[in-house]
Amino acid sequence: MTIIPKEIQQIVRASKGHPVRLTDPKTHVEYIVLPAEIFDQMKLYDDTPLRDDEMQNLLIRAGLRAGWDEEEMDIYNELDPRRDNEDPTR
C-alpha cells in the first residue's frame, strides 16, 4: 500500500469524501482520488449492452408484470401480424 503525501492528505480531507482530481505536472494526465468505498460501488456498475437473450428475458418479465398473460389479453394474440406467416397446419 502506498502512503499518501501530507499535501494530498489535506486536499482529500478537505474534499469531505468527494472525489479529488489531481494532475501530473509532467505528463498532464489527470487522476481521480476517491474513497475506496465509492470505488468498490463503481466497480459493480456494468454498462455493457444487454445480450439478446437478456433483453428478451426483461421484456417477457415486463409483459408479465403488465398483465399480458391474463386471459382477457388473449385477443391480442389474434391481432399479431406474424400469425399471417405461420403454417396453418400447426
Secondary structure, 3 states (H helix, E strand, C coil): CCCCCHHHHHHHHHCCCCCEEEECCCCCCEEEECCHHHHHHHHHCCCCCCCHHHHHHHHHHHHHHCCCCCHHHCHHHHCCHHHHHCCCCC
